[in-house]
Amino acid sequence: MAKYLYKLGRWVVNHNKKVIGGTLGILIIIAIVALSLGPAFSDEMSIPDTESAEAGKILEKEFQSSNEPAPGTVNLVLKAPKGETLESGEVVDAINEIIDKIKEDKSVVSVAAPAELDNYNENKNIGYAVVTYDVPASKVTEKSKEIILESIEDTRDAGIQTELAGTVAFSELEIGGISEVIGVVIAYVILALTFTSFLAAGMPIITAVIGLGIGILSILIGTNYFDIPSFALALAAMLGLAVGIDYALFIMSRFRQELAKGHCVKEAIAIANGTAGSAVVFAGITVIIALLGLGVAKIPFLTMMGISAAVCVLFAILIAVIFVPAILALFGHKIGPSRKNKLLARFTSKKNDKESNAWGNFVTKRPWTVTILGILFLVVVSIPFFHMQLGLPDNGTKSDETTERRAYDLLSEAYGPGYHSSLVVLAEADKSGEDIQSKINKVTEELGDLPNIKSVSPPIPGKSGNVFMISITPKTGPNDIKTNDIVHSIRELSDNNKEQVKLYVTGATAVNIDISEKLNDAVPLFASLIVGFAFILLVLVFRSILVPLKAVLGFLLSLLATLGFVVFVIQDGNFYSLFGFPIASPVLAFLPVIVIGILFGLAMDYEVFLVSRMREEFTHSKDAKKAILAGIKDSGGVVTAAGLIMIAVFTGFMLAPDPIIKSMGFALTFGIIFDAFVVRMAIVPAVMTLMGKAAWYLPSWLDKVLPNIDVEGTSIQNEIAESKNRNKKKKSPRIKEERVSE
């Protein structure tokens, strides 16, 4: 691999302007196509082959009049001024006035007032109007939304609290807000300190943004042909930006090292692309495989999330090994070789000690202390993981600054928390024997006798006559464990009832419960595949048994610590306000799978960056301790900078208002802290010090069987030597001719 990337680097240097122009041209073309098509994200989060999904099919067949998608609706949740009701004269006039204003929108089919729907609460001070459009929720225009937003200001001015709920979203998902910009600015500062150059610091960010732009625009085009959820874009942007900066950083760091050795700019770029580029390609492919592995769970929206993020990582790799060398060919001479950084100089142990630094000496002299303290810390942080509860966010988990959250709270105040967790039960009776209606009535009574049930609606017959729809309102909210128990109790009742009536449970709450359980079941399988794949891959790279085993166990430690800390803060509610979470809630259902895939890829990034330098040194010196010191000294700074950049980018997304993006950013931020700094920079070198030369042991028979991946780039030296020999042969005839002429 290194040999081909070395040749690619030389070719790019010779054609740098064409490469830059071609890359920017591709970006412009994709942007034009994406803007012309527009985004078409899918909000479908159901999982095939679950009980709720099967029930949904029956519901659609029995009770839906057409195959057209459901029209978009907006619920205007209203609360009368203190001391008044929604039936008061002035309040009714204000409500009717905004209803008339909303009806002027031609895309509105109907507007039903609270009086028509008779949905007042007991005090008659809270109710809601329903606006129905002639298009699905995703197709409601911004102009229609503006009419709603302008109209509710009139009722608010009249003292009537008015908030918005329904299927039409008003708090849209935003990418590229101020929080993400803060993350990029922090990353720039870290790069400036690393390179001691403002020009050099800006280059990884610029190249990463170009790669991210191509990736994000490609995903936007893909939304028109595939069911891609909107939050997949956030995950792809988060990961694409972070790895894009890191990969460029690694190649540029190696480039400056080669310049310091005396190589010309052209040769330094080629060598950096061959050596650091090999590690980038290997690490990037590892991340891509981990993301594509999300498809193992057989959950459509999760698979599309993985594919979307993998697309951005793929473009980050291509930009790193093609576009970055082209930029270095133009500006590399202005960057110059690596200069001594005063900030980093504090970590140097002695002025004349060129083989190690202070941190390397500290770890290798106290390996038992570092190992025990590091493992103990991660184990303690992991403890909350064992009572993790999964769920999906709803409007109740949003910030109280959003109108959806305020509407959620008003509806809970009016009708109780169970209003948001209503269940749809489909009762399918056997046509033989006793009267069908009698069977359904008995089952309905049994449903009402279940614990934690607030109300059960009368059964409504479907088209076939033997399927009935029953609505159930629990006393508890959608993420409450008692609501989960109701769903399972209904399914148990279906299996055990004597009326020969099959019960199916669906509705948003039941679907979310099934999704959470399906994802929970997928975690062990996915983690096992990832760990097994990591071990095999690292054996190929490092040609060792113990080094990959140590890397995999370290990944499991950092993974458990990450999920444990997520549970401690988000679910258990410890310091949740400190990190900007509006309320304690269950852990995002697909977060564990996402964290496993992404953290695995990034952990292998740091493992390759750090340990590949150790292997390179050990191959030459056969001194295990010297190899560890060289790895920490030469690659430790890059791993530290890369980890800090990841943290900065993920923290920017953690500050976003959307609960899904916030929780993903939070988990990945602390995942990098635990893996990069506790595992890779502390536990890994400490354990390798304890193992000594045994760390690099590989049975001779296995050594002969395994292919040589050459991540360290030893084949480049042969390529350089062959190139020099060819140049000598070309010059020798000329020298003879000159001597003859003399």
C-alpha positions in Angstrom: 0.0 0.0 0.0 2.8 2.4 1.0 4.5 2.0 -2.3 1.5 2.9 -4.4 0.6 5.9 -2.2 4.2 7.1 -2.5 3.9 7.0 -6.3 0.5 8.7 -6.0 2.0 11.5 -3.9 4.7 12.1 -6.6 2.1 12.2 -9.4 -0.1 14.7 -7.4 2.9 17.0 -6.9 3.6 17.0 -10.6 -0.1 17.7 -11.4 -1.1 19.7 -8.3 -3.0 22.5 -10.1 -5.1 20.0 -12.1 -5.9 18.0 -8.9 -7.0 21.2 -7.0 -9.0 22.4 -9.9 -10.6 19.0 -10.5 -11.5 18.7 -6.8 -13.1 22.1 -6.6 -14.9 21.4 -9.9 -16.4 18.2 -8.5 -17.5 20.1 -5.4 -19.3 22.7 -7.6 -21.0 20.2 -9.8 -22.3 18.2 -6.8 -23.5 21.4 -5.2 -25.5 22.4 -8.3 -27.1 18.9 -8.5 -27.9 18.9 -4.7 -29.4 22.4 -4.8 -31.5 21.6 -7.9 -32.9 18.3 -6.4 -33.3 19.6 -2.8 -33.3 17.5 0.3 -36.0 14.9 0.9 -35.2 13.3 4.3 -37.3 10.5 5.7 -38.8 10.4 9.2 -39.5 6.7 9.0 -38.0 4.9 12.0 -40.0 1.7 12.1 -38.3 -1.7 12.0 -39.6 -4.5 9.8 -40.7 -7.8 11.4 -41.5 -6.3 14.8 -44.9 -6.7 16.3 -45.7 -3.0 16.2 -44.7 -2.9 12.5 -47.0 -5.9 11.7 -49.8 -4.2 13.6 -49.2 -1.0 11.6 -49.8 -3.0 8.3 -53.1 -4.3 9.7 -54.1 -0.8 10.8 -53.4 0.6 7.4 -55.3 -2.2 5.6 -58.4 -2.1 7.9 -58.8 1.6 8.7 -56.9 3.7 6.0 -59.2 4.7 3.1 -56.3 5.3 0.6 -52.7 4.6 0.1 -51.8 8.3 0.1 -49.5 9.4 3.0 -51.2 11.0 6.0 -51.7 14.8 5.7 -49.6 17.1 7.8 -51.2 18.5 10.9 -50.4 21.3 13.3 -51.9 21.3 16.8 -52.3 24.8 18.3 -52.2 24.1 22.0 -53.9 26.9 23.9 -54.0 27.9 27.5 -56.4 30.6 28.7 -55.2 33.6 30.8 -55.2 33.1 34.5 -58.8 33.2 35.9 -60.4 32.6 32.5 -61.4 29.6 30.4 -61.2 28.9 26.6 -64.9 29.4 26.5 -64.7 33.0 27.7 -65.9 35.5 25.1 -62.7 37.5 24.5 -60.7 34.2 24.4 -63.1 32.6 21.9 -62.9 35.7 19.7 -59.1 35.7 19.7 -59.0 32.0 18.8 -61.5 32.4 16.0 -59.6 35.3 14.6 -56.4 33.3 14.2 -58.3 30.4 12.8 -59.8 32.6 10.1 -56.3 33.9 9.3 -54.8 30.4 9.0 -57.7 29.3 6.7 -56.5 31.9 4.2 -53.6 29.6 3.4 -54.7 27.7 0.3 -52.8 24.5 1.4 -54.9 24.3 4.5 -57.8 21.8 4.2 -59.5 22.5 7.6 -59.0 24.0 11.0 -61.0 22.5 13.9 -61.3 24.7 17.0 -61.2 23.2 20.6 -65.0 23.8 20.9 -65.6 21.6 17.8 -63.3 18.9 19.0 -64.5 19.2 22.6 -61.0 18.5 23.9 -61.0 20.9 26.8 -59.4 19.7 30.0 -61.4 19.5 33.3 -60.8 23.2 34.1 -61.5 24.1 30.4 -58.5 26.4 30.4 -56.4 24.2 28.1 -57.3 22.7 24.7 -56.0 22.5 21.2 -57.1 23.3 17.6 -56.0 21.1 14.7 -54.8 22.5 11.4 -54.9 19.9 8.5 -52.9 20.4 5.2 -53.4 18.9 1.8 -49.8 17.6 1.7 -47.7 15.3 4.0 -45.9 17.0 7.0 -42.5 16.9 5.1 -44.0 18.8 2.2 -45.6 21.7 4.2 -43.9 24.9 2.9 -42.0 27.4 4.9 -44.6 30.0 3.9 -47.3 28.0 5.5 -45.2 27.6 8.6 -44.7 31.4 8.7 -48.4 31.9 8.6 -48.8 29.7 11.6 -46.0 31.4 13.5 -47.4 34.9 12.7 -50.9 33.9 13.7 -50.1 32.5 17.1 -48.4 35.8 18.0 -51.9 37.4 18.0 -53.2 35.0 20.6 -50.1 35.4 22.7 -50.6 39.1 22.6 -54.1 38.5 23.9 -52.6 36.7 26.9 -53.4 33.2 25.6 -50.3 30.9 25.7 -50.1 29.2 22.3 -47.6 26.5 21.5 -47.2 24.1 18.5 -47.4 20.3 18.3 -48.4 17.8 15.6 -46.6 16.2 12.7 -45.2 19.4 11.2 -41.8 20.3 12.7 -41.0 23.9 13.5 -37.7 23.5 15.4 -35.8 22.3 12.4 -32.5 20.3 12.7 -29.6 22.7 12.0 -26.1 21.9 10.9 -23.4 24.5 10.9 -24.7 26.6 13.8 -22.6 28.7 16.2 -21.9 25.7 18.4 -20.2 23.8 15.5 -18.3 26.9 14.6 -16.9 27.1 18.1 -15.7 23.6 17.8 -13.9 24.4 14.5 -12.3 27.5 16.1 -11.0 25.5 19.0 -9.6 22.9 16.5 -7.8 25.7 14.7 -6.2 26.9 18.0 -5.0 23.3 18.7 -3.5 23.0 15.2 -1.8 26.4 15.5 -0.2 25.3 18.8 0.8 21.9 17.2 2.3 23.4 14.0 3.4 26.8 15.5 2.1 28.2 12.2 -1.2 29.9 11.4 -1.0 29.0 7.7 -0.3 25.3 8.5 -3.1 25.3 11.1 -5.7 26.5 8.6 -4.8 23.9 5.9 -6.3 20.8 7.6 -9.5 22.6 8.3 -9.9 23.9 4.8 -9.2 20.5 3.2 -11.5 18.8 5.7 -14.3 21.3 4.9 -13.9 20.6 1.2 -14.1 16.8 1.8 -17.1 17.3 4.1 -18.8 19.5 1.6 -18.6 16.8 -1.1 -19.8 14.2 1.3 -22.7 16.2 2.8 -23.9 17.3 -0.7 -23.7 13.6 -1.9 -25.9 12.6 1.1 -28.4 15.4 0.2 -28.6 14.0 -3.3 -29.1 10.5 -1.9 -32.1 11.6 0.2 -34.1 11.8 -3.1 -33.5 8.1 -3.8 -33.1 6.4 -0.3 -34.9 6.7 3.0 -32.2 8.7 4.9 -33.2 10.2 8.3 -32.4 13.8 9.0 -30.2 13.1 12.0 -27.9 10.9 9.7 -26.7 14.2 8.3 -25.6 15.4 11.7 -23.7 12.2 12.4 -22.0 12.3 9.0 -21.0 16.0 9.4 -19.7 15.4 12.9 -17.6 12.4 12.0 -16.5 13.6 8.5 -15.2 17.0 9.8 -13.3 15.4 12.7 -11.6 12.6 10.8 -10.9 15.0 7.9 -9.0 17.3 10.1 -7.2 14.4 11.8 -6.1 12.7 8.6 -4.7 16.0 7.1 -3.0 16.6 10.4 -1.2 13.3 10.4 0.0 13.6 6.8 1.2 17.2 7.3 3.0 16.3 10.5 4.9 13.6 8.7 5.6 16.0 5.8 7.3 18.4 8.2 9.3 15.7 9.8 10.6 14.6 6.4 11.5 18.2 5.5 13.4 18.4 8.8 15.4 15.3 7.7 16.6 17.2 4.6 14.3 16.0 1.9 13.0 18.4 -0.7 9.4 19.4 -0.7 8.5 17.0 -3.5 10.1 14.0 -1.9 8.8 14.9 1.6 5.2 15.0 0.2 5.6 11.6 -1.5 7.2 9.9 1.6 4.5 11.4 3.9 1.8 10.2 1.6 3.3 6.7 1.5 3.9 6.4 5.3 1.3 8.6 7.1 -1.1 8.1 4.1 -1.0 4.3 4.6 -2.0 4.7 8.2 -4.7 7.1 7.2 -6.1 4.7 4.5 -6.0 1.8 6.9 -7.6 3.7 9.8 -10.2 5.3 7.5 -11.2 1.9 6.0 -11.5 0.6 9.5 -13.9 3.4 10.4 -15.9 2.7 7.2 -16.2 -1.0 7.8 -17.3 -0.3 11.4 -20.0 2.1 10.1 -21.2 -0.3 7.4 -21.3 -2.9 10.1 -24.3 -1.0 11.5 -26.3 -2.9 8.9 -25.8 -6.1 10.9 -28.7 -4.9 13.2 -31.0 -5.1 10.1 -32.6 -1.8 11.1 -33.1 0.3 7.9 -32.7 3.8 9.4 -29.6 2.7 11.3 -28.1 1.2 8.2 -28.6 4.4 6.3 -27.0 6.4 9.1 -23.9 4.2 8.8 -23.8 4.4 5.0 -24.2 8.2 5.2 -21.3 8.6 7.7 -19.2 6.1 5.7 -19.6 8.3 2.6 -18.2 11.3 4.4 -15.3 9.3 5.8 -14.5 7.9 2.4 -14.2 11.4 0.9 -12.1 12.4 3.9 -9.6 9.6 3.0 -9.5 10.6 -0.7 -9.0 14.3 0.2 -6.2 13.4 2.6 -4.2 11.3 0.1 -5.0 13.3 -3.1 -6.0 16.9 -2.3 -3.8 17.5 0.8 -0.5 16.6 -1.2 -1.6 18.9 -3.9 -2.1 21.8 -1.4 1.3 20.9 0.2 2.9 21.1 -3.3 1.8 24.7 -3.6 2.3 25.9 0.0 4.6 23.3 1.5 7.7 25.5 1.1 6.0 28.2 3.2 5.2 25.9 6.1 8.8 24.7 6.6 10.1 22.0 8.8 8.7 21.5 12.3 9.9 24.1 14.7 10.3 23.6 18.4 7.1 24.4 20.2 7.7 26.2 23.5 4.4 24.8 24.9 5.3 21.2 24.0 8.9 21.8 25.1 7.8 21.6 28.7 7.2 17.9 28.3 10.7 17.3 27.1 12.7 15.5 29.9 16.2 16.7 29.1 17.7 18.9 26.5 20.1 16.2 25.3 17.5 13.4 25.5 16.3 12.8 21.9 14.9 9.4 22.4 12.0 10.1 24.9 10.0 12.8 26.6 8.7 13.3 30.1 5.5 11.5 29.6 7.2 8.5 28.0 9.7 8.3 30.9 6.9 8.6 33.5 4.8 5.7 32.0 7.7 3.3 31.4 9.2 3.8 34.9 5.8 3.2 36.6 4.0 0.8 34.4 2.1 -1.1 37.2 0.9 2.2 38.8 -0.3 3.6 35.5 -2.0 0.3 34.4 -3.8 -0.3 37.7 -5.0 3.3 38.1 -6.1 3.6 34.5 -8.1 0.3 34.5 -9.6 1.1 38.0 -10.7 4.5 36.8 -12.4 3.1 33.7 -14.1 0.2 35.6 -15.6 2.6 38.2 -16.9 4.9 35.5 -18.4 1.8 33.7 -20.6 0.8 36.7 -23.8 2.7 35.7 -23.7 1.0 32.3 -25.3 -2.1 33.9 -28.6 -0.4 34.5 -28.9 1.4 31.2 -32.4 2.0 29.9 -32.9 2.7 26.2 -35.6 5.0 24.6 -36.2 7.5 21.8 -36.4 11.2 22.3 -39.7 13.1 21.9 -40.8 16.7 22.4 -40.5 16.2 26.2 -36.7 15.8 25.9 -36.3 19.1 23.9 -35.2 22.4 25.5 -38.0 24.3 27.1 -37.1 27.2 24.8 -38.7 25.3 21.9 -42.5 25.6 21.3 -42.8 21.8 20.9 -41.5 21.3 24.5 -43.8 23.9 25.9 -46.7 22.3 24.0 -45.7 18.9 25.4 -45.8 20.3 28.9 -49.2 22.0 28.4 -50.7 18.7 27.1 -49.3 16.8 30.1 -50.7 19.4 32.4 -54.1 19.1 30.8 -54.5 15.4 30.2 -51.7 13.8 32.2 -48.3 12.3 31.0 -50.1 9.3 29.5 -51.6 11.5 26.8 -48.2 11.3 25.0 -48.0 7.5 25.3 -51.3 6.4 23.9 -51.4 2.9 22.5 -53.4 1.5 19.5 -54.6 -2.1 20.1 -56.0 -4.1 17.2 -58.2 -7.0 18.3 -58.6 -9.7 15.6 -61.3 -12.2 16.6 -61.8 -15.7 15.2 -65.1 -15.7 13.2 -66.1 -19.1 14.4 -68.1 -19.8 17.5 -69.3 -17.1 19.8 -70.5 -13.7 18.6 -67.5 -11.6 17.6 -68.7 -8.4 19.3 -69.1 -10.3 22.6 -65.5 -11.6 22.3 -64.2 -8.1 21.7 -66.2 -6.6 24.6 -64.7 -9.2 27.0 -61.2 -8.5 25.8 -61.8 -4.8 26.1 -62.8 -5.3 29.7 -59.6 -7.3 30.4 -57.5 -4.5 28.9 -59.2 -2.0 31.2 -58.3 -4.2 34.2 -54.6 -4.1 33.4 -52.5 -2.0 35.9 -51.5 1.6 35.1 -54.4 2.1 32.5 -56.1 5.5 32.6 -58.7 4.9 29.9 -59.8 2.4 27.2 -61.9 3.6 24.3 -64.8 1.6 22.9 -63.8 -0.8 20.1 -64.2 0.5 16.5 -64.7 -2.2 13.7 -62.5 -2.3 10.6 -63.4 -3.1 7.0 -63.3 -6.9 7.4 -65.6 -6.9 10.4 -63.5 -9.1 12.6 -60.7 -6.5 13.4 -61.4 -3.8 16.0 -59.3 -0.8 17.0 -59.1 0.1 20.7 -57.2 3.1 22.0 -55.6 2.9 25.4 -54.2 5.8 27.4 -51.7 4.8 30.2 -51.2 6.8 33.4 -47.5 7.2 32.7 -45.3 8.8 30.0 -43.8 7.2 26.9 -40.4 6.6 28.4 -41.6 5.3 31.7 -40.8 1.6 32.5 -44.5 1.1 33.5 -45.6 2.0 30.0 -43.2 -0.5 28.7 -44.8 -3.1 31.0 -48.3 -2.3 29.6 -47.2 -3.2 26.1 -45.8 -6.5 27.2 -48.9 -7.2 29.4 -51.1 -6.7 26.4 -49.1 -9.1 24.3 -49.1 -11.7 27.1 -52.9 -11.2 27.4 -53.1 -12.0 23.6 -51.3 -15.2 24.1 -53.3 -16.3 27.1 -56.8 -15.0 26.6 -59.6 -17.6 26.2 -61.6 -15.6 23.7 -59.5 -16.6 20.7 -58.8 -12.9 20.1 -55.3 -11.9 18.8 -54.1 -8.5 20.1 -51.6 -6.3 18.2 -50.1 -3.2 19.8 -48.9 -0.3 17.7 -48.7 3.5 17.9 -45.6 5.7 18.3 -44.9 4.5 21.9 -45.1 0.8 21.0 -43.0 1.3 17.9 -40.3 3.1 20.0 -40.4 0.3 22.6 -39.8 -2.3 19.9 -37.1 -0.2 18.3 -35.3 0.1 21.7 -35.5 -3.6 22.4 -34.4 -4.6 18.9 -31.4 -2.3 19.2 -30.6 -3.6 22.6 -30.6 -7.1 21.3 -28.3 -6.1 18.4 -25.6 -4.6 20.6 -23.9 -7.9 21.7 -23.8 -9.3 18.2 -22.5 -6.0 16.7 -19.9 -5.6 19.5 -18.7 -9.2 19.0 -18.2 -8.7 15.3 -16.4 -5.5 15.8 -14.0 -6.8 18.4 -13.3 -10.0 16.3 -12.7 -7.9 13.2 -10.4 -5.5 15.1 -8.3 -8.3 16.4 -7.8 -9.9 13.0 -7.0 -6.6 11.4 -4.5 -5.6 14.0 -2.7 -8.9 13.8 -2.2 -8.2 10.1 -0.9 -4.7 10.7 1.3 -5.2 13.7 2.2 -8.9 13.2 1.7 -9.7 16.8 -0.8 -11.5 19.0 -0.6 -9.6 22.3 -0.6 -6.0 20.8 -4.0 -6.6 19.1 -5.4 -8.3 22.2 -4.3 -5.4 24.3 -5.9 -3.0 21.8 -9.2 -4.8 21.8 -9.4 -5.0 25.6 -8.6 -1.3 25.8 -11.4 -0.6 23.3 -13.9 -2.5 25.5 -12.8 -0.6 28.6 -13.2 2.8 26.9 -16.6 1.7 25.4 -18.0 0.6 28.8 -16.7 3.7 30.4 -18.3 5.9 27.8 -21.7 4.2 28.0 -21.4 4.2 31.8 -20.8 7.9 31.9 -23.7 8.5 29.4 -26.0 6.6 31.8 -24.6 8.5 34.8 -25.4 11.9 33.3 -28.3 11.5 30.8 -30.3 8.7 32.4 -29.5 9.1 36.1 -29.6 12.9 35.9 -26.2 13.7 37.5 -24.9 17.1 36.3 -27.2 16.9 33.3 -27.8 20.7 33.3 -24.0 21.3 33.3 -23.8 19.6 29.9 -26.9 21.4 28.6 -29.4 18.6 28.8 -32.9 20.0 29.6 -34.1 16.9 31.5 -32.9 13.4 32.6 -34.2 10.8 30.1 -33.4 7.3 28.8 -30.3 6.8 26.7 -30.9 7.3 23.0 -31.9 3.8 21.7 -29.4 3.7 18.8 -26.6 5.5 20.7 -24.8 2.3 22.0 -24.5 0.9 18.5 -23.4 4.2 17.0 -20.8 4.7 19.8 -19.5 1.1 19.3 -19.0 1.7 15.5 -17.5 5.1 15.6 -15.4 4.7 18.8 -14.0 1.5 17.5 -12.9 3.2 14.3 -11.3 6.1 16.1 -9.7 3.9 18.7 -8.0 2.0 15.9 -6.9 5.3 14.4 -5.0 6.2 17.5 -3.7 2.7 18.0 -2.3 2.6 14.4 -0.8 6.2 14.7 0.9 5.4 18.0 1.9 1.7 17.8 3.0 1.7 14.1 5.9 4.0 15.1 6.7 1.7 18.0 6.8 -1.3 15.6 9.0 0.6 13.2 11.5 1.3 15.9 11.4 -2.2 17.3 12.0 -3.7 13.8 15.3 -1.7 13.6 16.5 -1.8 17.2 14.8 -4.9 18.8 14.7 -2.8 22.0 11.1 -2.9 23.3 11.4 0.0 25.8 13.2 2.2 23.2 10.4 1.5 20.8 7.7 2.6 23.3 9.6 5.8 24.1 10.1 6.5 20.4 6.4 5.9 19.7 5.3 8.3 22.5 7.8 10.9 21.5 7.2 10.9 17.7 3.5 10.0 17.5 2.2 10.9 21.0 2.0 14.6 20.1 0.0 13.9 17.0 -2.4 11.5 18.8 -2.8 14.1 21.5 -3.6 16.9 19.0 -5.9 14.6 17.0 -7.8 13.6 20.2 -8.2 17.2 21.2 -9.5 18.1 17.8 -12.0 15.3 17.9 -13.1 16.5 21.3 -13.4 20.1 20.1 -15.6 19.1 17.1 -17.8 16.7 19.0 -18.2 19.3 21.9 -19.5 21.7 19.3 -22.2 19.3 18.3 -22.9 18.5 22.0 -23.8 22.2 22.4 -26.5 21.8 19.7 -30.2 22.1 20.9 -31.4 18.9 19.3 -31.5 16.1 21.8 -30.3 13.4 19.3 -27.3 15.4 18.1 -26.5 16.6 21.7 -26.5 13.0 23.1 -24.3 11.7 20.2 -21.9 14.6 20.6 -21.7 14.1 24.4 -21.1 10.3 24.1 -18.4 10.7 21.4 -16.7 13.6 23.3 -16.1 11.5 26.4 -15.5 8.4 24.4 -12.4 10.1 22.9 -11.3 11.4 26.3 -11.4 7.9 27.7 -9.9 6.1 24.7 -7.3 8.6 23.4 -5.9 9.8 26.7 -6.6 7.1 29.3 -6.3 4.0 27.1 -4.0 4.8 24.2 -1.7 7.4 25.8 -1.5 5.7 29.3 -2.6 2.1 29.6 -1.3 1.0 26.1 2.4 2.1 26.7 2.3 0.9 30.3 1.0 -2.6 29.4 3.5 -2.8 26.5 6.3 -2.0 29.0 5.2 -4.8 31.2 5.0 -7.2 28.2 8.5 -6.2 26.9 9.6 -8.1 23.8 6.8 -10.6 24.2 4.4 -7.9 23.0 5.8 -8.4 19.5 5.7 -12.2 19.5 4.2 -13.9 16.4 4.4 -17.7 15.7 6.7 -18.3 12.7 4.1 -20.4 10.9 1.6 -17.5 11.2 4.1 -14.9 10.1 4.6 -16.9 6.8 0.8 -17.1 6.2 -0.1 -13.5 6.9 0.1 -10.9 4.0 2.4 -8.0 4.5 0.3 -4.8 4.7 3.3 -2.5 5.2 1.6 0.3 7.1 5.1 1.5 8.2 6.1 2.1 4.6 9.3 0.0 4.5 8.8 -0.6 0.8 9.2 3.1 0.2 12.9 2.9 1.1 13.3 0.3 -1.6 11.4 2.5 -4.1 13.6 5.4 -3.3 16.8 3.3 -3.6 15.6 1.9 -7.0 14.8 5.5 -8.1 18.3 6.6 -7.2 19.8 3.6 -9.1 17.8 4.4 -12.2 19.0 8.0 -12.0 22.6 6.9 -11.7 22.3 4.7 -14.7 20.8 7.5 -16.8 23.6 9.9 -15.8 26.5 7.4 -16.3 26.5 7.4 -20.2 26.5 11.2 -20.2 29.6 11.2 -17.9 31.4 8.8 -20.2 30.6 11.0 -23.3 31.9 14.1 -21.5 35.2 12.3 -20.6 35.6 11.1 -24.3 35.0 14.6 -25.6 37.6 15.9 -23.2 
